[in-house]
Amino acid sequence: MKISRPEKKPIIAILVKQTVSFFLGMCVLTIFLYGVGTAQGFMDITQRMLLRLALREGLFLGVGSGYGIMVDCWLLFCGKFRYVSGIGVYMILGIFGIAVAALAAFILVVAGGNAA
C-alpha cells in the first residue's frame, strides 16, 4: 500500500476560502443578533449599528466571493478541475452577501437611519 501526499493547494485559494468563511460567519452572526434584538427590543442605535455592520459585511462577502470566483476560474484554466464546484459555492455566497447588504440598506433607509 503506497502512502501518497495530498495535492498541494495554492496559498491564494486557501486565503480566499478562509476570508470568505470568516465574512460569512460574521454576516450570519450579525443577522442573528439583529433578529434577536428586534424580538428583545434592543435600542434603536444598536439596531442601526447592527444594520450598518451587516451592510459592510455583506459587501465584503460579495466582493470576496467575486474574487474567489476569479481565483477558481484561473485555477480551472490552469488544469485543476477540482475547483469547478467552488465557483458555484462562491456564486451562492456572493448572491447571499449582496442580498444581505441590499436588505440592510433598505431597512436603514426606510427606518430613517441613513442621516448622519
C-alpha positions as CSV (number, residue, x, y, z in Angstrom):
1,M,0.0,0.0,0.0
2,K,1.5,3.2,-1.1
3,I,1.0,6.3,1.0
4,S,0.6,9.4,-1.0
5,R,0.6,13.0,0.0
6,P,-2.5,15.2,-0.6
7,E,-2.3,17.5,-3.5
8,K,-0.9,20.9,-2.7
9,K,-3.4,23.8,-2.7
10,P,-2.3,27.3,-3.8
11,I,-2.0,29.6,-0.9
12,I,-4.2,32.2,-2.5
13,A,-7.1,29.7,-2.8
14,I,-6.7,28.9,0.9
15,L,-6.6,32.5,2.0
16,V,-9.7,33.4,-0.1
17,K,-11.6,30.5,1.3
18,Q,-10.8,31.4,4.8
19,T,-11.6,35.1,4.3
20,V,-15.0,34.3,2.7
21,S,-15.7,31.8,5.5
22,F,-14.9,34.5,8.1
23,F,-17.2,37.1,6.5
24,L,-20.0,34.5,6.1
25,G,-19.8,33.7,9.8
26,M,-19.8,37.4,10.8
27,C,-22.6,38.2,8.4
28,V,-24.8,35.4,9.8
29,L,-23.9,36.3,13.4
30,T,-24.9,40.0,12.7
31,I,-28.2,39.0,11.1
32,F,-28.9,36.7,14.1
33,L,-28.1,39.5,16.6
34,Y,-30.4,41.9,14.6
35,G,-33.2,39.3,14.7
36,V,-32.8,38.7,18.4
37,G,-32.6,42.4,19.0
38,T,-35.8,43.1,17.2
39,A,-37.6,40.5,19.3
40,Q,-36.0,41.6,22.6
41,G,-36.3,45.3,22.0
42,F,-32.7,46.5,21.6
43,M,-32.2,50.2,21.5
44,D,-32.6,51.9,18.1
45,I,-28.9,53.0,17.9
46,T,-27.9,49.4,18.5
47,Q,-30.2,48.2,15.7
48,R,-28.8,50.8,13.3
49,M,-25.3,49.8,14.2
50,L,-26.0,46.1,13.5
51,L,-27.6,47.0,10.2
52,R,-24.6,49.1,9.2
53,L,-22.3,46.3,10.2
54,A,-24.4,43.8,8.2
55,L,-24.3,46.1,5.2
56,R,-20.5,46.2,5.3
57,E,-20.1,42.5,5.9
58,G,-22.5,41.7,3.1
59,L,-20.5,43.8,0.7
60,F,-17.2,42.3,1.9
61,L,-18.7,38.8,1.5
62,G,-19.9,39.7,-2.1
63,V,-16.5,41.2,-3.1
64,G,-14.6,38.3,-1.5
65,S,-16.8,35.8,-3.3
66,G,-16.2,37.6,-6.6
67,Y,-12.5,37.3,-6.0
68,G,-12.9,33.6,-5.1
69,I,-14.8,33.1,-8.4
70,M,-11.9,34.7,-10.3
71,V,-9.3,32.6,-8.5
72,D,-11.2,29.4,-9.1
73,C,-11.7,30.2,-12.8
74,W,-7.9,30.9,-13.1
75,L,-7.1,27.6,-11.4
76,L,-9.6,25.8,-13.6
77,F,-7.9,27.2,-16.7
78,C,-4.6,26.1,-15.3
79,G,-5.9,22.5,-15.5
80,K,-7.1,21.9,-11.9
81,F,-10.6,20.7,-12.4
82,R,-11.4,20.1,-8.8
83,Y,-12.1,23.8,-8.3
84,V,-15.3,23.7,-10.5
85,S,-17.6,23.2,-7.6
86,G,-16.0,26.1,-5.7
87,I,-17.2,28.5,-8.4
88,G,-20.8,27.6,-7.7
89,V,-20.4,27.9,-4.0
90,Y,-18.8,31.3,-4.3
91,M,-21.6,32.4,-6.6
92,I,-24.2,31.4,-4.0
93,L,-22.3,33.1,-1.2
94,G,-21.8,36.3,-3.3
95,I,-25.6,36.5,-4.0
96,F,-26.3,35.9,-0.3
97,G,-23.8,38.7,0.7
98,I,-25.2,41.2,-1.8
99,A,-28.8,40.3,-0.8
100,V,-28.0,40.9,2.9
101,A,-26.3,44.2,2.1
102,A,-29.3,45.3,0.0
103,L,-31.8,44.3,2.6
104,A,-29.8,46.1,5.4
105,A,-29.5,49.3,3.3
106,F,-33.2,49.2,2.5
107,I,-34.1,48.8,6.2
108,L,-31.7,51.6,7.1
109,V,-33.3,54.0,4.5
110,V,-36.9,53.1,5.4
111,A,-36.2,53.5,9.2
112,G,-34.6,56.9,8.5
113,G,-31.3,55.8,10.0
114,N,-29.3,57.0,7.0
115,A,-29.0,60.5,8.3
116,A,-25.6,61.1,9.9
